[in-house]
Amino acid sequence: DGGGRGRATAAALAALLVAGTAVAYAQRLQPDILNYSFFITLSDSSDTIAVTAFLGFGLSQSGADTLDLDLVGMTVDAVSASGSDADTACARIMAEASRAGQSALCASEMPSIPFTYDGRKLRIALPKPTSRRRADDEGQGETVAIRYHGVPTDGLIIGRRARGARAYFGDNWPQRARYWLPTVDNPDDKAEVMFVVRVSRQWKVIANGRPVFMENRRRGEWSWWERHPIPTYTMVIGAGEFTVSNHRPVVHGRDTIPIQVWAYAEDSAFADSVPFKNATEIVEAMERLVGPFPYEKLAHVESSTKFGGMENSSAIFYAERPYVERRMGEGVVRHETAHQWFGDAVTPRHFHHLWLSEGFASYFDLVIGAVLHGDSVLTAGMRRNAESYFASSVVDRPILDTTVTDYVTLLNANNYPKGAWVLHMLRGLVGDSSFFRGIREYYRRYRDSTALSDDFRHVMEDAAGRDLEWFFRQWLRQPGYPQLDVAWRQQGVGRVRLDVTQIQPAAWGRFRLARLTVEFRAADGRVARRVYSVEGSVSVLFADLPFVPQTVTVDPDGALLLKTSVREATRAP
């Protein structure tokens, strides 16, 4: 039930606690968090959690004298900070011991510092610069330790599962980590994370990253270390009585990525044989199209979550009910696995750009489905996406809707099916070669970091060698979709005229369709196609054909997100 790419050294873990690896984050008015280490004690009879958290951050160049953290509804017992060689040594000893009790002892040895806590925000007064290590000390950083306890009201789901057994599951999206973990709970501040969790000996614990200190499991302590920076909404643990099965790993030379399924005993055989049958093949297909899998392992976990699936980095959580009812399929697995690349490794810097996560996962679910099962998966899936979007309540709003303040409402048809359609239409516009070259470069450039929609646009413009501002503007910043009224008529020998009028609501604006395909079919079965560029309210198009068409079809392959009404005109305009 372990795995990973080798055991972490004590020195490496000490570095995690004290400094971490510098990552390019957005500039903030307070120090950037580089790593979190959470030492958590869970009970099988009480909902109270006891935690010692160590937060490592870079030495600030901004002169900030406070560290503001999100933490809701807990009791904060003490806050202390590093600042001397003795404190650093204490952190190292604690890392080597990897003991939840030892962590609290170590934190108590560090000097206490002032803090205020109002039940939602923990404000920590940082030591003055004169008492801190020099900012130019390479690889150095600061550490604060926070000891707290309480009963989480959200974020950590505690209680009975469908069949009655007790379990714990982190469920942080969008900003619910704060209900059980002191964090900068925003997607633009990614960090490394380590969890050391003490539980009953009959339980198992899953978390982000690779397993470390595996010898401690016999006394009920499970340790996991994610060495890649991830957003706080994917920093989770799951604790319960699991059955763990190992699927065929993904192998790159000497490097092995374990693929595991964590399920309850009653559901393990079903999970292995139905939804996760192709778990390894899904990862391998994504690697071929996009790039290397971003984490040390991938665990698929039966869990409690508010969502059907939650893409926690390297440990995906799925709702329990579809397992119990035996109605869980491969589609959700493809979707959540795609999130490991898009959403987790490349994270939208702001929630308003959620389509960079959900639109990508929705599209690559179908792309990978087509790789594994044939092109009909993509064709039928995009048709369903269009129907879902047309029937939704958000067609009057753009994908990039900065007026939204309740981020849960962003889980809508704009960011899922329409977001998938943006990618599908972009692929059709620039061609497969440029599209996947851009996708691979976007992943390479922003892996372990964050991105905005314009970042993606710039990469795709470079890959395609053309300006795409108009495309992204109309599909991301305009609401709705084009609705075309097309009237056609024979005009002279071998010539057909088409009058194309955009009839969608004026508030949606007008759309440019750079590659609008029209198919002409004769009574004897002969077919001809023409590709046009349409822009503005009315476009007049012509086709010279070797036959008289009986029918005209606009966008015959369903390559564009639009609705059309096609009729043969009875009178010349």
C-alpha positions as CSV (number, residue, x, y, z in Angstrom):
1,D,0.0,0.0,0.0
2,G,3.0,2.3,-0.4
3,G,4.9,3.3,-3.5
4,G,6.5,6.4,-4.8
5,R,9.8,7.3,-6.3
6,G,12.1,6.6,-3.3
7,R,12.3,7.6,0.3
8,A,12.7,11.2,1.3
9,T,15.8,12.0,3.3
10,A,15.6,13.8,6.6
11,A,17.5,16.7,5.2
12,A,15.0,17.0,2.3
13,L,12.1,17.0,4.7
14,A,13.8,19.5,7.0
15,A,14.1,21.7,4.0
16,L,10.4,21.3,3.3
17,L,9.6,22.5,6.8
18,V,12.0,25.4,6.9
19,A,12.4,26.8,3.4
20,G,11.1,24.8,0.5
21,T,11.8,25.3,-3.2
22,A,11.3,28.8,-4.6
23,V,8.5,29.0,-7.1
24,A,7.3,31.9,-9.2
25,Y,4.2,33.1,-7.5
26,A,2.2,36.3,-8.0
27,Q,3.5,39.2,-6.0
28,R,1.7,39.6,-2.7
29,L,1.7,42.1,0.1
30,Q,2.8,39.4,2.5
31,P,5.4,36.6,2.3
32,D,4.7,33.8,-0.1
33,I,4.0,30.5,1.5
34,L,6.4,27.9,0.1
35,N,5.3,24.8,2.0
36,Y,2.9,23.5,4.6
37,S,3.4,20.6,7.0
38,F,0.4,19.4,9.0
39,F,0.7,17.0,11.9
40,I,-2.9,15.8,12.6
41,T,-4.4,13.6,15.2
42,L,-7.8,12.1,14.3
43,S,-10.1,10.2,16.6
44,D,-12.4,7.3,15.8
45,S,-14.9,8.5,18.5
46,S,-14.7,12.3,18.5
47,D,-14.9,14.9,15.7
48,T,-12.2,17.1,17.4
49,I,-9.0,17.3,15.4
50,A,-5.7,18.4,17.0
51,V,-3.1,19.9,14.6
52,T,0.4,21.3,14.6
53,A,1.0,23.2,11.4
54,F,4.4,24.4,10.2
55,L,4.3,27.0,7.4
56,G,7.5,27.8,5.5
57,F,7.7,31.1,3.6
58,G,10.3,33.0,1.8
59,L,12.0,36.0,3.3
60,S,9.9,39.0,2.2
61,Q,11.3,41.8,0.1
62,S,8.2,43.9,0.7
63,G,8.9,44.7,4.4
64,A,5.7,42.9,5.5
65,D,5.5,42.5,9.2
66,T,2.4,40.2,9.4
67,L,1.3,36.9,7.9
68,D,-2.4,36.7,7.4
69,L,-3.9,33.2,7.2
70,D,-7.4,31.9,6.6
71,L,-8.6,29.7,9.5
72,V,-12.3,29.3,10.4
73,G,-13.8,28.1,13.7
74,M,-10.8,26.6,15.4
75,T,-9.2,27.3,18.8
76,V,-5.6,28.5,18.4
77,D,-3.5,27.4,21.3
78,A,-0.1,28.9,20.4
79,V,1.9,30.4,17.5
80,S,5.7,30.3,17.4
81,A,8.4,31.1,14.9
82,S,11.9,30.1,13.9
83,G,14.7,32.6,13.9
84,S,17.7,30.9,15.3
85,D,19.9,27.8,14.6
86,A,18.4,26.1,17.6
87,D,14.9,26.5,16.2
88,T,16.0,25.1,12.8
89,A,17.6,22.2,14.5
90,C,14.3,21.5,16.4
91,A,12.4,21.5,13.1
92,R,15.0,19.0,11.7
93,I,14.7,16.7,14.7
94,M,10.9,16.8,14.4
95,A,11.1,16.0,10.7
96,E,13.4,13.0,11.3
97,A,11.1,11.8,14.0
98,S,7.9,12.4,12.1
99,R,5.8,12.1,15.2
100,A,2.6,14.0,15.8
101,G,3.4,14.3,19.5
102,Q,7.0,15.3,18.8
103,S,5.8,18.1,16.5
104,A,3.8,19.7,19.2
105,L,6.8,19.4,21.6
106,C,9.1,20.9,18.9
107,A,6.7,23.8,18.3
108,S,6.6,24.5,22.0
109,E,10.4,24.9,22.0
110,M,10.2,27.6,19.3
111,P,9.8,31.2,20.6
112,S,6.2,32.4,20.8
113,I,5.2,35.3,18.8
114,P,2.1,37.6,19.0
115,F,-1.0,36.8,17.0
116,T,-4.7,37.8,16.7
117,Y,-7.5,35.5,15.8
118,D,-11.1,36.5,15.2
119,G,-12.4,33.1,14.2
120,R,-11.9,33.6,10.5
121,K,-8.5,35.3,10.1
122,L,-5.3,34.4,11.9
123,R,-2.9,37.4,11.8
124,I,0.6,36.6,12.9
125,A,3.2,39.3,13.8
126,L,6.4,38.3,12.2
127,P,9.8,38.8,13.9
128,K,11.5,42.1,13.0
129,P,13.9,41.9,10.0
130,T,16.9,42.5,12.3
131,S,16.2,39.3,14.1
132,R,15.7,37.2,11.0
133,R,18.2,35.5,8.7
134,R,19.7,37.6,5.9
135,A,17.4,37.8,2.9
136,D,20.3,37.0,0.6
137,D,21.1,33.6,2.3
138,E,20.4,31.2,-0.5
139,G,17.7,28.6,0.2
140,Q,16.8,30.1,3.6
141,G,13.4,30.9,4.8
142,E,11.2,31.4,7.8
143,T,8.9,29.0,9.6
144,V,5.9,29.6,11.8
145,A,4.3,26.9,13.9
146,I,0.6,26.9,14.8
147,R,-1.0,24.6,17.4
148,Y,-4.8,24.5,17.3
149,H,-7.7,22.2,17.8
150,G,-11.5,22.1,17.1
151,V,-14.3,20.5,15.2
152,P,-14.4,21.5,11.5
153,T,-17.7,22.7,10.3
154,D,-16.7,22.3,6.7
155,G,-13.8,21.3,4.5
156,L,-13.1,18.1,6.4
157,I,-16.0,15.8,6.1
158,I,-16.3,13.6,9.2
159,G,-18.8,10.9,9.9
160,R,-20.5,7.8,8.7
161,R,-20.3,6.7,5.1
162,A,-23.1,5.0,3.2
163,R,-22.6,1.7,4.8
164,G,-22.1,3.1,8.3
165,A,-18.3,3.1,8.9
166,R,-16.6,6.2,10.2
167,A,-14.2,8.1,7.9
168,Y,-12.5,11.5,7.3
169,F,-12.2,13.2,3.9
170,G,-10.8,16.6,3.0
171,D,-13.1,18.4,0.5
172,N,-11.7,21.9,0.0
173,W,-13.0,23.4,-3.2
174,P,-13.2,26.3,-3.7
175,Q,-12.0,27.9,-0.5
176,R,-12.9,25.4,2.3
177,A,-9.4,24.3,3.3
178,R,-9.6,27.2,5.8
179,Y,-12.2,25.3,7.9
180,W,-9.5,22.9,9.0
181,L,-6.1,24.0,7.7
182,P,-4.5,27.5,8.3
183,T,-3.6,28.5,4.8
184,V,-3.5,31.3,2.3
185,D,-6.6,29.9,0.8
186,N,-6.4,31.2,-2.7
187,P,-5.5,29.4,-5.9
188,D,-2.8,31.8,-6.8
189,D,-0.5,30.8,-3.9
190,K,0.5,27.2,-4.5
191,A,2.8,25.4,-2.1
192,E,4.3,22.0,-1.3
193,V,2.6,20.1,1.5
194,M,3.3,17.2,3.9
195,F,0.7,15.4,6.0
196,V,1.5,13.3,9.0
197,V,-1.7,11.8,10.3
198,R,-2.2,9.7,13.5
199,V,-5.2,7.4,13.4
200,S,-6.5,4.1,14.7
201,R,-4.3,1.2,13.7
202,Q,-7.0,-0.5,11.6
203,W,-7.3,2.6,9.4
204,K,-5.4,3.7,6.4
205,V,-4.6,7.3,5.3
206,I,-4.3,8.6,1.8
207,A,-3.0,12.1,1.0
208,N,-1.1,14.1,-1.6
209,G,2.3,13.0,-2.8
210,R,4.4,10.0,-2.1
211,P,4.6,8.0,1.1
212,V,7.4,8.7,3.6
213,F,8.3,7.2,7.0
214,M,6.4,4.0,6.1
215,E,7.8,2.2,9.1
216,N,5.7,4.4,11.3
217,R,2.4,3.0,9.9
218,R,2.5,0.1,12.3
219,R,1.8,2.5,15.1
220,G,-0.9,4.3,13.2
221,E,1.0,7.2,11.7
222,W,0.8,7.8,8.0
223,S,3.0,10.4,6.3
224,W,2.7,11.8,2.7
225,W,4.8,14.4,1.1
226,E,3.8,16.3,-2.1
227,R,7.0,18.0,-3.3
228,H,5.3,19.9,-6.2
229,P,3.4,23.1,-5.4
230,I,-0.3,22.6,-5.5
231,P,-3.3,24.8,-4.7
232,T,-4.8,24.6,-1.2
233,Y,-8.1,23.3,-2.6
234,T,-6.4,20.1,-3.6
235,M,-4.5,19.6,-0.3
236,V,-6.4,16.7,1.4
237,I,-6.3,13.6,3.5
238,G,-8.7,10.6,3.5
239,A,-8.8,8.3,6.5
240,G,-10.8,5.1,6.9
241,E,-10.8,1.3,6.4
242,F,-9.7,1.0,2.8
243,T,-8.8,-1.9,0.6
244,V,-5.9,-0.8,-1.7
245,S,-5.3,-2.4,-5.1
246,N,-2.3,-1.7,-7.3
247,H,-2.9,-1.4,-11.0
248,R,-0.2,-1.5,-13.6
249,P,2.1,1.5,-12.9
250,V,3.2,4.0,-15.5
251,V,6.9,3.4,-16.1
252,H,9.5,5.8,-17.6
253,G,12.9,4.0,-17.5
254,R,13.7,3.7,-13.8
255,D,10.9,6.1,-12.8
256,T,7.7,4.5,-11.7
257,I,4.3,6.1,-11.0
258,P,2.1,3.9,-9.0
259,I,-1.6,3.7,-10.0
260,Q,-3.8,2.7,-7.1
261,V,-7.4,2.3,-6.3
262,W,-8.5,2.9,-2.7
263,A,-12.0,1.6,-2.1
264,Y,-14.1,0.0,0.7
265,A,-14.0,-3.8,0.7
266,E,-17.5,-4.1,-0.6
267,D,-16.8,-2.0,-3.6
268,S,-13.2,-2.9,-4.4
269,A,-13.8,-5.6,-7.1
270,F,-16.4,-3.4,-8.9
271,A,-14.0,-0.4,-8.8
272,D,-11.1,-2.3,-10.2
273,S,-13.1,-4.0,-13.0
274,V,-15.4,-1.2,-14.2
275,P,-14.6,2.5,-13.6
276,F,-10.8,2.1,-13.1
277,K,-10.2,-0.8,-15.6
278,N,-8.3,1.6,-17.8
279,A,-6.8,3.8,-15.1
280,T,-3.3,3.3,-16.3
281,E,-4.1,3.6,-20.0
282,I,-5.8,7.0,-19.3
283,V,-2.6,8.4,-17.8
284,E,-0.5,7.1,-20.6
285,A,-2.8,8.6,-23.2
286,M,-2.7,12.0,-21.5
287,E,1.1,11.8,-21.3
288,R,1.4,11.2,-25.1
289,L,-0.9,14.1,-25.9
290,V,0.1,16.6,-23.2
291,G,3.3,15.7,-21.3
292,P,4.6,13.8,-18.3
293,F,2.2,13.0,-15.4
294,P,2.9,15.8,-12.9
295,Y,3.0,13.9,-9.5
296,E,4.6,11.0,-7.7
297,K,1.6,8.6,-7.8
298,L,-2.1,8.6,-8.6
299,A,-4.6,7.2,-6.2
300,H,-8.3,6.9,-7.0
301,V,-10.2,7.0,-3.7
302,E,-13.8,6.2,-2.8
303,S,-14.8,9.0,-0.5
304,S,-17.2,11.5,0.9
305,T,-17.3,14.7,-1.2
306,K,-19.9,17.3,-2.1
307,F,-19.0,16.7,-5.8
308,G,-19.2,13.7,-8.1
309,G,-15.4,13.7,-8.2
310,M,-12.7,16.0,-6.8
311,E,-9.4,16.3,-8.6
312,N,-7.1,16.5,-5.5
313,S,-3.5,16.4,-6.7
314,S,-2.3,12.8,-7.0
315,A,-5.3,11.5,-4.8
316,I,-8.6,11.9,-6.6
317,F,-11.7,11.6,-4.4
318,Y,-15.0,10.2,-5.8
319,A,-18.4,10.3,-4.2
320,E,-19.3,7.0,-2.6
321,R,-22.9,6.6,-3.8
322,P,-22.1,5.8,-7.5
323,Y,-20.0,2.9,-6.2
324,V,-22.7,1.6,-4.0
325,E,-25.3,1.8,-6.8
326,R,-22.9,0.3,-9.3
327,R,-23.5,3.2,-11.7
328,M,-20.0,4.7,-11.8
329,G,-18.4,4.7,-15.3
330,E,-15.0,5.6,-16.8
331,G,-16.0,9.1,-17.9
332,V,-15.6,10.7,-14.5
333,V,-12.3,8.9,-14.2
334,R,-11.0,10.4,-17.4
335,H,-12.3,13.9,-16.4
336,E,-10.7,13.9,-13.0
337,T,-7.5,12.4,-14.3
338,A,-7.2,15.1,-16.9
339,H,-7.4,17.6,-14.1
340,Q,-4.1,16.4,-12.8
341,W,-2.5,18.3,-15.7
342,F,-5.1,21.1,-16.0
343,G,-6.4,22.5,-12.8
344,D,-3.8,20.9,-10.5
345,A,-0.4,21.2,-12.2
346,V,-1.5,24.3,-14.3
347,T,-3.9,26.1,-12.0
348,P,-6.2,29.0,-13.0
349,R,-4.8,32.0,-11.1
350,H,-8.3,33.3,-10.4
351,F,-11.5,31.3,-10.1
352,H,-13.1,33.4,-12.8
353,H,-10.8,31.6,-15.3
354,L,-12.2,28.2,-14.1
355,W,-12.7,27.1,-17.7
356,L,-8.9,26.6,-17.9
357,S,-9.6,23.8,-15.4
358,E,-13.1,22.5,-16.0
359,G,-13.3,23.2,-19.8
360,F,-9.9,21.4,-20.3
361,A,-11.0,18.4,-18.2
362,S,-14.3,18.2,-20.0
363,Y,-12.6,18.2,-23.4
364,F,-9.7,15.9,-22.6
365,D,-12.2,13.4,-21.0
366,L,-13.6,13.0,-24.5
367,V,-10.3,13.2,-26.4
368,I,-8.9,10.4,-24.2
369,G,-12.2,8.5,-24.6
370,A,-11.7,8.7,-28.4
371,V,-8.1,7.4,-28.1
372,L,-9.3,4.4,-26.0
373,H,-12.7,3.7,-27.6
374,G,-13.0,5.4,-31.0
375,D,-13.9,8.8,-32.4
376,S,-17.6,8.4,-31.7
377,V,-16.8,9.2,-28.0
378,L,-15.7,12.7,-29.0
379,T,-18.4,13.2,-31.5
380,A,-21.3,12.1,-29.3
381,G,-19.8,13.9,-26.3
382,M,-19.4,17.2,-28.0
383,R,-23.0,16.9,-29.2
384,R,-24.2,16.4,-25.6
385,N,-22.1,19.3,-24.5
386,A,-23.8,21.6,-27.0
387,E,-27.2,20.4,-26.0
388,S,-26.3,20.9,-22.3
389,Y,-25.1,24.4,-22.9
390,F,-28.0,25.5,-25.1
391,A,-30.4,24.4,-22.4
392,S,-28.5,26.1,-19.6
393,S,-29.4,29.3,-17.7
394,V,-26.0,30.9,-18.3
395,V,-26.1,31.5,-22.0
396,D,-26.6,35.2,-21.4
397,R,-23.4,35.4,-19.5
398,P,-19.8,35.1,-20.7
399,I,-17.3,32.4,-19.6
400,L,-15.1,35.1,-18.1
401,D,-17.7,36.5,-15.7
402,T,-15.9,38.7,-13.2
403,T,-19.2,39.7,-11.5
404,V,-19.4,36.3,-9.8
405,T,-18.6,36.3,-6.1
406,D,-20.1,32.9,-5.1
407,Y,-17.5,30.7,-6.8
408,V,-19.6,27.6,-6.5
409,T,-22.0,29.1,-9.1
410,L,-19.1,28.9,-11.6
411,L,-19.6,25.2,-11.7
412,N,-21.9,25.8,-14.7
413,A,-22.3,25.1,-18.4
414,N,-20.1,28.0,-19.4
415,N,-17.0,26.5,-17.7
416,Y,-17.7,22.9,-18.5
417,P,-19.4,22.2,-21.9
418,K,-18.8,25.6,-23.4
419,G,-15.2,25.6,-22.2
420,A,-14.8,22.2,-23.9
421,W,-16.3,23.7,-27.1
422,V,-13.8,26.6,-27.0
423,L,-11.0,24.1,-27.2
424,H,-12.7,21.9,-29.8
425,M,-13.3,24.9,-32.1
426,L,-9.7,26.2,-31.5
427,R,-8.4,22.8,-32.6
428,G,-10.5,22.9,-35.7
429,L,-9.3,26.5,-36.5
430,V,-5.6,25.9,-36.1
431,G,-5.4,22.2,-36.9
432,D,-4.3,19.2,-34.8
433,S,-0.5,19.8,-35.2
434,S,-0.6,23.4,-33.9
435,F,-3.3,22.7,-31.3
436,F,-1.4,19.9,-29.5
437,R,1.9,21.7,-29.9
438,G,0.4,24.6,-28.1
439,I,-1.2,22.4,-25.5
440,R,2.1,20.7,-24.7
441,E,3.9,24.1,-24.5
442,Y,1.2,25.6,-22.3
443,Y,1.6,22.6,-19.9
444,R,5.4,22.8,-20.0
445,R,5.5,26.5,-19.4
446,Y,3.0,26.8,-16.6
447,R,3.3,23.4,-14.8
448,D,3.5,23.8,-11.0
449,S,2.4,27.4,-11.5
450,T,-0.7,29.4,-12.4
451,A,-2.1,30.9,-15.6
452,L,-4.8,33.2,-16.9
453,S,-6.7,32.9,-20.2
454,D,-4.4,35.4,-21.9
455,D,-1.4,33.2,-21.0
456,F,-3.0,30.3,-22.8
457,R,-3.9,32.6,-25.7
458,H,-0.4,33.8,-26.1
459,V,1.0,30.2,-26.2
460,M,-1.6,29.2,-28.8
461,E,-0.8,32.2,-30.9
462,D,2.9,31.3,-30.9
463,A,2.0,27.6,-31.8
464,A,-0.3,28.6,-34.6
465,G,1.7,31.5,-35.9
466,R,-1.4,33.7,-36.1
467,D,-3.4,36.3,-34.1
468,L,-6.2,34.6,-32.0
469,E,-7.3,37.6,-29.9
470,W,-10.6,37.8,-31.8
471,F,-11.3,34.1,-31.2
472,F,-10.7,34.2,-27.5
473,R,-12.5,37.6,-27.1
474,Q,-15.7,36.4,-28.7
475,W,-15.8,33.0,-27.1
476,L,-14.7,33.9,-23.6
477,R,-15.9,37.5,-23.2
478,Q,-19.1,37.5,-25.2
479,P,-22.1,35.7,-24.0
480,G,-24.1,33.2,-26.1
481,Y,-23.4,31.6,-29.4
482,P,-24.1,32.3,-33.1
483,Q,-27.6,31.6,-34.4
484,L,-27.6,31.6,-38.2
485,D,-30.5,32.0,-40.6
486,V,-29.3,30.7,-44.0
487,A,-31.4,31.2,-47.2
488,W,-30.0,29.6,-50.3
489,R,-31.1,29.7,-54.0
490,Q,-29.9,28.6,-57.3
491,Q,-28.6,31.7,-59.2
492,G,-27.7,30.9,-62.7
493,V,-26.1,27.8,-64.1
494,G,-23.9,26.1,-61.5
495,R,-24.0,28.9,-59.0
496,V,-25.7,28.9,-55.6
497,R,-26.1,32.0,-53.4
498,L,-26.4,31.9,-49.6
499,D,-27.6,34.8,-47.5
500,V,-26.3,34.2,-43.9
501,T,-27.8,36.3,-41.2
502,Q,-26.8,36.2,-37.5
503,I,-30.1,36.3,-35.6
504,Q,-28.9,35.8,-32.0
505,P,-29.9,38.5,-29.4
506,A,-28.0,41.8,-30.0
507,A,-26.7,41.6,-26.4
508,W,-24.6,38.5,-27.4
509,G,-22.8,40.5,-30.1
510,R,-21.8,39.2,-33.5
511,F,-19.4,36.3,-34.1
512,R,-16.7,35.7,-36.6
513,L,-16.7,32.2,-38.0
514,A,-13.4,31.8,-39.8
515,R,-14.1,28.3,-41.1
516,L,-17.8,27.7,-41.7
517,T,-18.3,24.5,-43.7
518,V,-21.4,24.2,-46.0
519,E,-22.3,20.9,-47.7
520,F,-24.3,20.8,-50.9
521,R,-25.9,17.5,-51.9
522,A,-27.5,16.6,-55.2
523,A,-30.5,14.3,-55.8
524,D,-28.2,11.7,-57.3
525,G,-26.0,11.6,-54.1
526,R,-23.2,13.8,-55.3
527,V,-21.7,16.0,-52.6
528,A,-19.6,19.1,-52.6
529,R,-18.3,21.1,-49.6
530,R,-17.1,24.7,-49.4
531,V,-15.5,26.5,-46.5
532,Y,-16.3,30.2,-45.8
533,S,-15.4,33.0,-43.5
534,V,-18.4,34.7,-42.0
535,E,-18.3,38.0,-40.1
536,G,-20.9,40.6,-39.3
537,S,-24.7,40.6,-39.2
538,V,-25.2,39.6,-42.8
539,S,-22.9,37.7,-45.2
540,V,-23.5,36.9,-48.8
541,L,-21.7,33.7,-50.0
542,F,-21.5,32.0,-53.4
543,A,-20.7,28.4,-54.5
544,D,-19.9,27.3,-58.0
545,L,-21.0,23.7,-58.3
546,P,-21.1,21.0,-61.0
547,F,-24.7,20.1,-60.1
548,V,-27.9,21.5,-58.8
549,P,-28.1,20.9,-55.0
550,Q,-31.2,19.4,-53.5
551,T,-30.2,20.1,-49.9
552,V,-27.8,22.4,-48.1
553,T,-26.3,21.7,-44.7
554,V,-24.4,24.2,-42.6
555,D,-21.6,22.8,-40.3
556,P,-22.3,19.2,-41.3
557,D,-19.7,17.8,-38.9
558,G,-20.9,19.7,-35.9
559,A,-17.5,21.5,-35.6
560,L,-18.9,24.7,-34.3
561,L,-21.0,25.7,-31.3
562,L,-24.0,27.3,-33.1
563,K,-27.6,26.8,-34.2
564,T,-28.7,27.1,-37.8
565,S,-31.9,27.4,-39.7
566,V,-31.5,26.6,-43.4
567,R,-34.2,27.1,-46.0
568,E,-34.4,27.4,-49.8
569,A,-35.4,30.9,-50.7
570,T,-38.4,31.2,-53.0
571,R,-37.7,34.7,-54.2
572,A,-34.6,36.5,-55.3
573,P,-33.5,39.1,-52.8
